[in-house]
Amino acid sequence: MSRHRQNEDEQTMLLPQTVEQHAASDRAVRRRPPRRLIVLAVVGVLLVGGGVTAWVLSEPSDLNQLLPPVTTSTSGKNNAAVEGLGEASPAVSPSVPSSPVKPRVSPSTLQPTTSPPTTEVLVLPLLAHYPFNEAAGASAADATGGGKTATVAGPAAFVPGKLGNAIDLNGAGQYVSLPAGIFRTTPEFTFAAWVRLDTISTWSRLFDFGTGTTVNMFLTPRSDAGTIRFAITTGGSGKQERINAPAPLPVGTWTHVAVTLSGGVGILYLNRVEVARTSGMTLTPASLGNTTQTWIGRSEYQADPYLDGAIDDLRFYSRALTPTELATLP
């Protein structure tokens, strides 16, 4: 038999065997359960077993790589833990598209979030503040930190006051001098202080700011009309714009005194209650320019008496405070 014939016989003998092998393989494939059924079965086992960790498969072929052999805990509440994994996320096959796995949170574990309560802080435009808490000396500090230190002339004494110490003026040449031009850029203002008169004299001054008898603004505890008066002028006493209260300042008691000026309206307060008002005022503290004689307890008029009494917690603001804001002052 020739070699060529022998080869053909061998191929003929192998052909049935090859066909049989393909047929057997095809039957095995048909008997294999669909891969999707495998995935659903595994997921069902996880859910029935109480596990809460879940995976999303992009390909069924990733099943063996994605699901390591783990056991689920069924003893804890809500069955939320997976033994062997702790808080770590399940391993993901490199063939699975990377996407963040967000842990499921039970609604019962969510706590409502609320913003902390806010407290409105009242910020006032304090221009100068003199508590007069010094024990002695020839100066009084500006508590705003603005460096507007006052000079005490006389020298006056510091005594127990309404809030702490107070400056005590004896009516015989003692007064306090503030820095020049303190109101030169202020179109409105507030004066506030605690005052205790020891005696009262007509035309004495709680304050008087100006450059002389022509240009000034002042507050007197008793005018020639017998009442408290605030006045401002740039043309002398004959052109004053005034606020006249119905009575003089009390003697021998601490009284909170305040004056505000804004928008052409001047208001006088005693113990935080409005006692007088004037509308149509045209002048402001800025109208006075650079005041060089800025005094507490002394008048621009040399013949007028000095103040005899004590002043505590003296404040100047660069705008008119409202009654509500005045009520917040100590």
Secondary structure, 3 states (H helix, E strand, C coil): CCHHHHHHHHHHHHHHHHHHHHHHHHHHHHHCCCHHHHHHHHHHHHHHCCCCCCCCCCCHHHHHHHCCCCCECCCCHHHCCECCCCCCCCCCCCCCCCCCCCCCCCHHHCCCCCCCCCCCCCCCCEEEEECCCCCCCCEECCCCCCCCCEEEECCCEEEECCCCEEEEEECCCCEEECCCCCCCCCCCEEEEEEEEECCCCCCCCCEEEECCCCCEEEEECCCCCCCCEEEEECCCHHHCEEEECCCCCCECCEEEEEEEEECCEEEEEECCEEEEEECCCCCCHHHHCCCCEEEECCCCCCCCCCCEEEEEEEEEECCCCCHHHHHCCC
